[in-house]
């Protein structure tokens, strides 16, 4: 997504007279945006939506003429399985951090609720500009239940990582900003960070009726890039006239030249490619860990009745009644959440599997993974119907982990790469894993290179 958005922006800035080449290691472009057919329906098995409260994705959708395809979620609540029971996710929290602990009464034990209420009376938090471990801060202020039963499931869907491996400033920047502005406690910071009430609140998320693959197709078409799939870039070498790229396997490898390069790859690949040309950036990329996950799509018969919910998050360590651990970390009841995926035909449900450093069910083959996810769905909802169709999409090393000090790492990377002529970087490993953030890095990379190329 980041590479294609950069290619599109470069075409806009440089016009038709330049050759833009996209080299993609996978068999198809789009990265974590992938739309497949399941029981005859278009269905996203990567990212399923983008944050609509940031401008970048909506602006790009409009620029590509896709605004008529825009869809927003139905007004149905999501739920979380925590402490052995399923309850609605409280609305007035910031990624699970409460502005009013009473809203957590259905999720916490009496002792956990009492501990959450006590947070407002603890000594003020003083970060003095430093970062902090999000899980450690939550444990210190609220006790473990707020992190385990709410914040961890919410952030697990974004990063496939545990809350105790994430940094505050990169993952919940609005809380960090409120604390920097003088909020003395996490409860006060959450209150300050919540959006102001509105009679007509703007939708939080958006997607495209035909799947986000249509965004990918539009970027390819409008960028007029020469796209080559199944091509691995194994080396970058800088010289006076530009860049030489080593591509393909080592024994039969080839080279190609370019005036400028945008590197939009996962952190491990960036580390390797940048080592000879920007070693400081390479070393910083080496500090960014990645997590793997999988999406299991289920197309159920049309008469299947889903819960009145957009989906259910599953807390770490939750178990079935017989003691079996859940394999999935979340379910999306797509036929409830998105109007264009409901209204007759197969009932679509998506299960997400995989947490950082916990391969668990990801070690199972596709058939077994589907069985495990179906068992989880039956435990949560009572639905045991055999699917009409299934799909398994695995994302190996697909999600960067934003640990303590991640923003400093991203800044170090940015400054080191900026010192190398006609080289730029983009992607989820930098300043946000969501689609709008990736578009933002892509635009910045393209604009910097376009300015250099015009000099």
N, C-alpha and C positions, 0 to 999 in steps of 0.2 A: 504493500500500500504506500509506504513512504517513498520507495523508488519511483513508482508510477506517478505519484503526486509531484515529485520533483521533476520528472520528465515532462509532465504537462505544463508546469510552471515555466520551465526553461523554454518550451516551445512558444508560450505566450510572450515571454520576454525577448527571445532571440529571433522569432519569426521563422519563415519557411526555409531559409537558406542554410540551415545547419543540419547536420546529421546527428540524431540522438539515438543511441543504442542502449537497450536494456538487456542485461545479462542476468538470467534467472537460473539458479541451480535446480529448482524443482521442475516438475513436468508441466506446470502451468503457473501463470503469473497470479498475483493477488495476495500472496502471503497468507496471513491469518484471516483474510476475507475469502470465503469459499462457499459458493452456492451449488448444491447438488439437487438431483431429482430423487424424491422418495415417495413412492406410491403415486407418481405422476404429479407431485407438487414440488415447486421450487422451495428449497429449505437451506438456511444458513447453518453450516456446521463448524464455522469459526466464530469470529465476532458476529453477534446477531443485531447489534444496534450501536448507535453513537450518542454521546452526550450532546443534547441539543442546547444546553445552557452555555456552551462554548461556541464561538461563532464560526470556527474554521470549517467544520464539516457541512453545516448548512450553507455557508457561502459557496463551497465547492459544488454541492448539489445544485445550487441555483446557477452557477457558472456553466455547468454541464447540461443545463436544460432538463434536469430530472426532478424539479420541484413538484410536478404533478404526480410523481410516484411516491412522495413522502407519506409515511404512516407514523402514527404515534401510538403508544400502548393504550389499551383499554383501561378505564379507571377501576381496576380491581387490585386488591391488596396482595402482597406477597407474605409468606409465612416462613418460620424458622423452626426446625426441630432442635430442641435444646433441653437438657435436663430430663430427657425421656418423654417429653411431650411437645406437641406442635402448637404454636401460637402465632398471632399476627405480629409482624415486625412493627415496632413503634414508629410513628411518623416523625415525631419531633426529636430526632437524634441526628448527629453528624457522623455518618458511617458507624452508627451504633453507640456513639458516645452521647449520653443523655443530657438534655437540658433540664429534665425533671425526672429524677429516679423513679417516681411513682409510675411512670409509663412502662417500667420494666417489671412490674409486679407479676405478670403472667409468665415471665421467663426466669426469674431469679428465685432462689430459696429464700426463706425469711431472713436467714443470716446474711445472705448475699445482698438482699434489698436493704437491710439495715446498714451494711457496710457502704453501699452506694450512696445512701443518704448522708453518711458521715463525711463524704468527700468535700462538701462545701465548707465544712468547718476545719479542714486541715490547713496547715501553714501554706502560704502562697507559693506557687511554682515560680522559680526563677531560672529561665533557660539562658539568659544573657547572650542570646544569639546562637547558642550551640544547638545541635541536634540531640535527639534522645530516642532511645528504643521505644517504639510505640507500646509493645506488649509490656515491657518492664514498667513504663509510666502508668499504664492502666492498672497493672497489678498493685503497684505501690499506692495508687490513689483510691481504687475501687475494690480491690481484691480480685481474685482470678475469674469470677463468674461473668463479669461484663465482657471481658476479653474472650473467654471461651465460648460463651453462649450467644454472643451477638456480633462483636466487632470482628472476630476471627472468621465466622461464616460469611460476613459481608465482604471482607477484603479478600477472602479465599477465592471468590468468584472473579476478582479483578487480577490477582497476581498468582493464584494457585500456590500461595505461600502462607505460612503461619504468621500470625500477628506478632509473635515474639522474634521474628527475623526481619521485621520491617522498621524503617525509620519514620519518625513523626513528620518531618518537614516535607519529604517527598510524597508521602502517601495521604496525609490529611493536612494539606498546607493551610486550609482555612482555620483549623484549630491552632496551628503554630502561629499564624498571623494574629489571632485574637489574644494569645498568650503574650506575644511580643508587644501588643498594644495595651497590655496592662491587666487583662483578665487574670484574677488570682488563682482560679481553680479550673479544672476541666469542665465542671458543670457550668461555670460562668462563661468559659470559652465556647462551649457548644451553644449556649443561649445567644451569644454575640454573633456566632457564625451562621446561625439558621437564616434562611431567606425570610425577608419580611412578608407577612401575610398579604395575600392579594385575592381580590374577588375573582380574577381570571388568571390563575397562575399559568405560566408558560410550561409546555410539556418538558419533561426532564430528558427523555430519550426519543430518538427517531430511527427509522430504518426505511428501506425502499421496498415497495410492493413486490417487485420481482426478485428480491434478495439483494444483498450487498455486492453480489457478483456483477450486477448491472452497473455499479459504480466503477468497478474494475474495468469492465468492457468499454465504458465511456472514456475513461482515462487513456486506455490504449488507443482508441480511435482518435481522440482529440489531440493527443500528443504526437501522433504520426511517427511514433518511435519504431525503430527496427528491433523487434522483440525476439530474443533467442532463449528458448527454454532448454533445460537439461544441460546447462553450461556452468561449470564451476570455475570461478576466478581463483587461482591458486597463488598469485603474486602480483604486487604492484611495484613498479620501478619508475622513479622520477628522473627526468633528464632535461636538458635545456629546451627542447622542443615540446615537452609535455610529458605524457605518461605512456609506459608500456605495460600491458597487462598480460600475464601468463594465464592461459585458459586451458581447460581440459586436464586429462591425467598426465602425470609426469613423463612416462615413456613416449607418448604420442602428442604431447602438449604443443599448443600453438601460441602465438602472440598476436596482440592487436594494439594499435596505438590510439591515443585520444588526447585532445587538447586539455580536457578537464574531466574530473571524476567525482561523482557523488557515490559515496559508500553508504548503502542502506541495507545492512546485514545484521544478524544477531551478534551479541557481544563476543562470543568465542571466535567467530570468523573475523570480526573487526580487530580483535587482539592480534590474530595471526597476520593479517594483511598489513596492519599499520606498524608492525614491529620494525621493519627496515627504514620506514620513512617518517614515522612520528612515534618514537619509542615511549615517550611520556604518555601519550594517549593510549598506546597499546597496553602499558602497565596498568592504567586506570581501568580499561575495559576488562582486564584480567581479574579485577576485584568484583565484577558484577556476576553474580551467580544466576543460573537460569533454572526454570522448573518445566517439567513435562506434564501434559494433560491429554485427555481424550474427550471427545463429544460422541455420545451415542444417541442417534435419532431413532425414534419409534413412531411408526404410522399405525395407529390403532383403528379398529372398525368404527364406522360413523356413529354407531349407537353407544359408544363408550362415554360415560359421564365423568367428567373431570371435576375436581374440587372447585369451589368458587374462589379461585386464587390464581394469580399470575405465575406462581411457582413456590417452591419450598427450598430454603437453604438448610444444610445439614451441618450441625456443629461437629468439630473434631471429637472423636471418641464416642459418638452416639452409636447405639446398638439396637438391633432388633429385639423383640420380646424374648427370643430364645438365646440371646447373648451374642448372636452373629454381628460382627461390625458392618456398618454401611460401607459399601464400595463407593457410592456416589457422594459428591460434596454438595450437589444442588440438582434440582429439577426445574425446568421451565415448561409450564403448561401453555405451549405456544398457541394452541387453539383458543385459549382464554385471553392470553396476553395481547395477541395481535388480531384485529378484526379481519384482515385479509387472509389469515390462516384458519379462520373459523368458518361458520356459515355453511356447513355441509361438507361431504367428502370425508376423507380419512382424518382422524383426530391426531394431531402432531404433538409429540412430547419429546423433550430433549434432556438427557442426563449428562452431567459433567463429572468427570473422574480425574483425580490426580492432585496431589499436594506436594510442595517442595520437600525434597528429601524423604518422601514417603511414597515409593513406587506402588506398593500395595497391589490393587487390582490391575494396574497398568501392566503387570507382568503376565496377566492372562491373555490368551489369544482372543480374537474378535468374538467368536461364538460364546466363549465363557464370559467375556465382558458383558455381552448383551444379556446373558442369563443373570449375572449378578445385578445389573441395573434394573432388570425386570423384577427381581426379588425385592430390591429396595423400594421400587414403585408400589409393589403389592403391600409392603409393610406400611408405607406412608398413607396409601389411598384405598387399599383393598382391591385395586384393579389387577386382575390376573389374566385378562384377555390376551390371546396370542396376537402379536403384531401382524399386520398385512405386509409390512416391509420394514427393514432396519438398515441403518448405515452406521459405520464406525469410522470416525476421523481422528487420527492420533496426531498430536502436536509435540514432537520431541524437542525438548529444550526451547519451547516456544515463548516462555514468559520470563522476562527479566525480573529479578528480585531487587527491590529498592530498599537496601539496608540503611543503617545509620550512616549519615554522611554522604548519601547518594548525590545530593545536589552539588556537593563539593567535587565529587568525581566527575559529574557531567560538566562542571565548569572547567575542570582541569583538562578534560578531553577537548572541549571547545576551543580553549586557548591554544593547546598544542597543535590542533589541526589547522587553526586559523593562520599559524605561522608557516604553513606549507602552501606554496602557490598552487592555485587551481585544484584544490582538493577540498571537499566538504563532506559532512556526515549527516545522516538523518536516521530516524527510527525510534522504536519503542524503548531502547536502552537509555535514552537521554532524559527527557523532561516530561514523561507521561506515557503510559502504555495504551491509552485510548486512541481512537481514530482521529479526533480533532487535534490531539497533541502531536500525533505522527504527521498529520498534514502541516501543522505549524513548523515542525523541524524541516520538512521537505521544502516548504516555501522559503524558509530562511536560507537553506543550503543553495537553492536555485538562484535566489536573488544575489547572494554573495558571488557565486560563480559567474552569473551574467554580467555583473559589474566588472569583474576581473577580465572577462573575455572581451569586453567592449573597450578596454583601455589600450 
